[in-house]
Amino acid sequence: DATSSISNVNMEMVSEVKVQTSNFGADSANGPVVVNAVTKSGGSNYHGAVYGYARNSALNSNDWIDNYFNNSRAGTYNYFPGANVGGPVKIPGTNFNRTRKMTFFTAGEVYDQRNLYGNTATLSFIPTARMLSGDLSPNSIDDALGMPHGSSIAMCPTPYGCTGTNNFGAAYSPASTQLDVQGHNIIGGQIPFADLDPNASAYTQFYPKINRVPQPQGNPPDCTDPAKLVNQVTFVSLLGPGQLCSDNINYDVNIFAQHNGFQYHARVDQNFTDATKLYVTYDYELVSDQAPVTTTYAGSSVNIIPSPTGALTHAHSHRLSVNNTHTFGPTLTNELIFAGVYFFSPAQLQNTKTLQDSNTGFAGPRYYENGDTQLPQIINYQGGVPDFAMPYFDPVRGAPKRKYSINGADNLTKQLRRHSLKVGFYAEQSANNEYVQGYNDPQGQLNFQQYQQCNVYSISNSKSGLKSGLGNSVGNFLNGCGGFTQVNKFQSGDMKYNTIDAYATDDWQATKKLTLTFGIRFDHLGPWVDSHGNGLAVWEPEKI
């Protein structure tokens, strides 16, 4: 994403890492945390190593959640085999580099990882077939939640007065006077069939199979007796900490994803003379990531289901650095540095057709008929309707991220008696061209909260007046009563900025036991601008 590292430091390929979190000198660019890594280099003799790191869940104990849900231990692993070799650069049959002043170091490492999505079991509530038919009667919800008949009535005397029950709303008793958003009576807990939203099937066709019966937690009292659940005068819950009539979980699964890759590093050192030394490094990294559920923040870490097609990213980066050091004399040294890194991540759905309206049957309408016909996300912040959280991917471009950073620096050091003087400059250009997912949904995003207000049937007809929902997130989902947001275009943030710095420092050895450091740095931090020189949009109401 926009804040992630675009090039990683491998501990097997570096000889020194220095992390400064405060009190660093004026010669250090950036901050407030400065990390400097020095890669390994070759020597006058050949040396190499073959190594491997392994971690397998077969050696782990099972975690608490898997034990509670009677799941077997999740089969995850992380394998990191690698090798490196270094020494003098030689060409067989020639006298090239006979003085061994040119050396090399090269290394490679493979990543083979099978990780657990969310690092734990995925737990959700899936509406039952009976509920999806529109039957939200007390018995239907009691059966879905594994509770004795009568529990829903006891815990939800009114649609908005539920205690200790599910977090998606009340059942509808035979005596209920609740109306759906079309103004029709819900009779016997049944939403009229004609009022069921045909768009609901665009999601329910992808629902996984229910694989668990919800269970009570914490040894609750009789869940069919209102007097044991809530104080009839103050209406305060009488349930103790951790007590639930149902844990509301009927879908429990371990979802795995592969995160594989390869990293390569090479370094060549050339000592032209004792006074002039040059080294060049190059790094390449390739990482393939699977995302079976979502690639962005979703409404809840539970109550989410896997996408019928996952996302796949083949990200790669190139990094090059050049360092030339020349000593003019015993008191004067100059260091010239250039570095650059390029990162590209062409993320895309594994099957670009699966979530299109032509395949799902989703008929809209949407606010903007912009041609972006991927199935809208569902992000709920309560149970009942599981999150369908796969973000938008353009059918052709996907959701690519393209970034680069180049910089150059020159540092001149002069020893003058008891003063070590250092001056230099630093220049950098960094760019980020990224289709940011999350809050950037041209296909739309829905939510069906228990207390949702909606437009009559049409989730995106702004001319319709707002109507109160059904007091139940599943009922709102089935009745087409959803909150809806949409952007009109999947916009990339193609921006860059420039930085130019200059500094001067003085390390003065005032006495044998006292050294004073003085420094000053001038930074020009340029604004983020696009390729036309336009900056970020700001709100200036006085100019309207």
N, C-alpha and C positions, 0 to 999 in steps of 0.2 A: 504494500500500500504506500501511501504518500510519505509515511514516516519511517519506513523500514530501511535497513541497510541494503545498499546495492552491491556490496562486495564483502565477503566474509573473510576473516582471518583464521587460518587453520593452525592449530597449535603445533602440529608436526612439521610445519613449514617455516616456523619463525624461531629465531634464537633469543629474542628479547622483546618483551612487551612492557611499555611504561604507561601507566594511567595516572594522570594528574587531575585531581578534582578541585584543587584550590592552590593559591600561592605559586602559580606558574608564572614564568617570566614574560616580559613584553615581547620576546621573540617567538612565542607560541601563538599560532593563528587559531581562530575559532575558540570554542569553549561553550559552557562553563566546565565541561569535562573534556580533556584532551587525551586521546589515546594514540600512542606512537608504537608501531610494530616494525621490527627489523628482521628481515627474512634471513634464513640460513644461507651460507655461501660455501663454495667448494674450497678445497685446500690443495697443497702440492702433491698429495697422494689420494688415491681413489678410496672412497668409503661409501657404503650403502647400507640400507636396512629394509627389511620387509616386516610389516607389523599388521596387527588387526585388533580391533576392539569389537566386543560382542556383548549384547544384552538381550536376554530372552525371558519372556514371562514365565517360562517353565520353572525358573528359579524363584519366582515371586510367590508370596502368599496372596490369597484372594482378598479383594477389598471388601469393605463393609457393605456397600450397595449390592454387589454381586452376591454376597452371602445372603443378604436379606431377601433378594428376589430369586434365590436358588439358581443363579447363573453359574456356569462353569467359568473357570479362570480365562480371561480374555487372552487370546493368542497373539501377542504383539512381539516384535523383535526389532533390534537396531544392530546392523552390522556395518563396520567401517574398515574394510581391508585397504592397505596402502603400501607404497614403496617409495624409496628415494635413493638417489645416488649422486655423488659429487666428486670432483677431482679436476686435474688439469685438462684443458682442451687439447686433444692430440689428433693428428691426421696420420693414420698408419702409412708407413713407407716414405714419410717426409720428415724434415727437421722443423716442421711448424711448431712454434711455441716450445722450443727446446729449453728455454729458460723458465718455463712454467709460470709465466706472469699472467696468463689468461686461464681462469678457472671457471667451472660451471657447477651449478646445483640444480637438480630437477626432481620433481616429486609429483605423485598422483595419489588420489584417494577416492574410493567409491562409497556412495551412501546407498544402503539398502534397508529401508525402514517400513515397517507395517505398524501404524499407530492407530489408537482408538479415538474416534471422534469424540471431542469433549473430554477426553481422558477418563470417561466413565460410561456406564450404560445409558442409553437413550431411553427416556421414560415419558410416555404420553398417554393421553386418553383419546381413544378413537370412538366417535359416535357409533352406536350399534345400528344394525340394519333396521331394527324397529324404530329407533329414533330418527333415522334418515328418511323413513317413510312419513314423518311428520308427527309421530306419536310421542309426545312429551308428557304423557300422563304420569302420575306418581309411580304406578307399578313399572312403567317402562324405565324410568330413571332409577328406581330402586334396583331393578334387575341389572341395569348397566353398571351400577356402582357396587354391586354385590351386597346390598343392604336388605334387611327384612322389609316386607311391604308395610307401608305406613311411616317409614322413616322420613321420606321427603316431606310429607304433610307435617310431621312433628317438627322438623328443622326449618321448614319454610312456610310459616303460617301466612305470609304475604310475599308477593314476588320479590320485594326488595328487603325482606326481613329474614334472611337465611342465617342459620347459626350452625357451625360445625359440619357443614355438608360440602358438597362440591363447590368449586369456585366459578361455576358458569351459570348459576341462576336457579330459579324455582321451577318446580313441576307445575302443571296445570291440572287442577282438580276438576272433577265433573261439574262442580258448582262454580267454576271460574267464569268471570265475566270479561276475561282478557280478550282484546281484539287484536288481529294482526294488522299489518300496515295498510292493507287494502280495506280495512274497516269491517272485516268479517269476523264472526264469533269463532273462538277456538272451543269446539264442543267436545266434551269428554277427553280433553287433553290433546285433541287431534287438530293440527293445522290443516285447513281445507286443502285437498290435493291440488285444486286449481290454482292455489296461491303459492305453491312451492316453486322456488326460483329454478328454472332449468339450468342456470349457470352453475348451480351447486354440483351437478354431476361431472363438470369439468375437473373438479378436485377429487370428489369421492371415488372416481374410477381409479385413482392412484393411491387410495388409502391402503396401507398394509393390513394384513389379517390380524385381528385381535388374537392375542396369544396368552392372556392372563386374566384371571378373575380378581378384581380389586378386593383388598382385605382391610379390616379395621386395624387401627393403630392405637397402642397405649391402653388397651383394655377399657374401652368407653362404656358408659352405662347403657341402659336400654334406650336404643336410638329411636324407638317408636313412642316414647313417653316424653311429651314436651316439657313436663315439670322437671325431668331429670337433665334436660339439655340447657334450659335457659330460665333464669329467674323471671317468674311471671309478673313481677311488679316493676323491676328495674330493667328487665330484658337483657341483662348481662349474661354471657355464656357461663354455664356451670362446668364445661369441659375443662379438664386439667391440661397442663403443658404436654404436648405430644399426643393428646387424645384426639382421635378422629373416628367417625363412624365408617369412613372409607378412605383409603389412601388415593383414590381417584386414578389409579394407574391400571390400564388394561392392555398396554403394549410396552414390551420390554425387550430391547435388542442391543447387542453390541455391534456398532457400525465401524468398519475398518477402512482405512485409506492408505495407499502407498505414497511414500515420499522418498523418491529415489534421485540419485544425482551423481555427479562426478566433479572433482576439482583437480586442476593441474597447475603447477607452478614451475617456473624456470628462472634462473638468475645466472648472468655472466658477468664476471669481474675482470677488468683489464688494468693492470698496473703499468702504465706507459713508462713512467720513471718513478723514483722514490717520491717525487713531488706532485705527480699528476696521476690520479686514480679515477676510474670510471666503472660504474656498474649499472646494468640494465635488468629490470625484472618484468616478467609477464605472467599474468594469472588468467585462467579461464575456468568458469564454473557453469555447470548445467544442472538444473534441478527440475524434476517433473513431479508435480503435486496433484493429487486427486482431492476433490472436494465433493463428497457424496450428498451433503445436506445443504450447505450454504457457504458462500465465501465472504459474507459480511455479518455484521451484528444482527441478531434476530431478537424477537421480543422476549424470549425466555430460553433458558438453557435446558428446560424440559418442555414437554408438550410440543415437540417438533418431530417431523417425519422426514425420511430421506426423500430426495427428489427422484422422480422416475429417470432422470438422466443427470449424471454428475457433471461437474466442471473439471477441466484438465488444463494445467499450466505447464508449459515447457520454457521456463525462464532461464536466460543465460546472461553472463556478464563477461566483459573483457577489461583487464586492468593492465596498464603499462606505466612504468616509472623509470626515470633516468636520473642518475646522481653523478655529478662530476666535481671532484675536490682537487684544488690546486694550492700548493704551498709555495708562496713567493719567497719566503725566507723564514728564519726561526721565529719571527714575531707576527707574520701576516699570512692568513689563510682565507681562501674564498671557496664557498660551496654553492653550486648551481643545481637546482632541482626542477624537474618537470614530472608531472603525474597526470594521469587521466583514467577515467573509468566509464564504461558504457554498459547499460543494463536494458534488457528487453524481455518483456513477459507477455507473450501472446495467449492470454487466457481465452478459453472457448468451451462451450458445452460439448460434451462428448457426442451427443446427437442433437443437431441444431433444429430438427423438425419436431421432436417429441412434444415440446411445450408450445408450439404454435397453435393459434386458434383453429386452424384448419384440421388439426389433429385432436385437440382437446374438446372442441365443440363450444368453447366459451364464445358467447355472442355479444358481450359488452352490455350496454354502450360504455364508452370512455369519454372523458372530457375532450381529449384531443384525438382526432382520427389521423394519427401521424404515421401510420403504417407499421408501428411497433406492436406486433401482435403476439408477443410472448405472454403466457398465462400470468396474470397479475399475482404478485406476492400476497400472502396472508400473514400478517404480523399481529398476533393477539398478545395481550399482557395478562391473560387469564386462561383457564382451561376450557374444555368443551370442543372448540374448533382448533385442531392442531395447526401449528405454524407451517406454512408452505413457503419456505424462506429463500429459495434460489433467486438471486438478483438477476438483473437484465444482462443479456449478452446479445450484441448485434449479430444477426445471422451470418454476416460476411466478415466483419472486423473482430467480433468477439468483444472483449473488454481489455484491450492492450494497455500496457504500461511501458513507456520508453523514457529513460532518464540518462543523463550524463553529467559528469563533473570533470573539469580540467583545471589545473592550477600550475603555477610556476612561482619559484622563489629564488632569491639570491641572498646569501648571508656572508658578510665580510667580517672577519675577526682580527683584531690588532691587540697585541700585548704591549703595553706601554708602562714600563716600570711595574708599579703595583696595581695598575689598572688593566683589566681585561675588557676591551671595548668591542662592541658588536653592533653593526648596523645592517639593515636589510629591507627587502620589500617582499610582498606577497600579493599575487593576483589570482582570482578564481572566477570561473563562470560555471554555474550549475543550472540545469534545466530539468523540468519535469513535464512530460506530456502523458497525461493519464486520464482514462475514463473512470472517474471515481464512482464506485458502486455504493449503494446505501444512500438514501435520500436523493437518489437520482434515477427515478423509475419511470421511463417513458411508457412502459406497458401498464403502469398503475400499481397501487398497493391498497389492499383492503384490510379492514379490521372489523370484527363482529363482537365488540365488547357487550357485556351483559346490559349496560346502561346506554347502549348506542342509540343515537338519533339518526334518522336516515331520510332520504327522499322517497316518495312513494314508488316502490318497486324499482324504479330506475335509479341505480346507484350514482349516476353521473348526470342526471337531468337537473341542472341548477334552477330551472324554472319551477320545479315542484317544491312545495313547502315541506319543511322538516316535520317528521312524524316521530313520536316516541316509539322505541323498539319494543320487543316482546318480554324484556326482563330476563332473557335467557340467551346466551351467546349462540347456542346451537339453533334455537328458534330464529334468531336474527339471520343466521347463515342460511337456513332453509327458506326463509321468507324473503331473502334478497335485501335485507336491511343492514347495509354495511357503510362504514365510513370509507371514503375513497380519496386518495391523493394521486396526483400524476404530474410529471413534468412534460413539457411538449417536445423536448429533444434530449437525446443522450449526448451530453456535451462533454468534451474533453477539456482539461485544464492545461493547455500548452503554454507554459510560462518559463521564464528564466530570469536570473539575476546575476549581477557582476559585483565583485568585491575587490577593492584595491587597498592594500595596507602598507605602512612603512613604520619602522621602529628603530629605537636605539637603546642600548643597555650599557651599563658600566658596573662590573664587579670589582670593587675597590677593597684591597686587603689593607685595611687601616692599621691593624696590628697583627701580630702572629696569631691571636686568638679571636680576632674580630674582622669579619668581611661584610661590607655593606653593598647591597645591590640596588641600583637605581635603574629605572626604565621608563620609557614612554612609547606608546603605540598610537598611531593615527589610523583609523578605519573609515573607509567610505563604503557603506553598505548600500548598494543600489537597490531600487525597488524591483519587485516581481513585475515583469512586463511580457507581453506576447510578442510574436514575430513582427508585429506592426508598431511596437513601441507603446502599446496601450497597457496601462496598469490595471490593477484590480478595481472592480466597481465598488464605489462607496456611496453612502446615502447622505446627500446634502440637501435637506428639504428647503433651505433658504434660497436655493437656485431654481425652485419650481415656480 
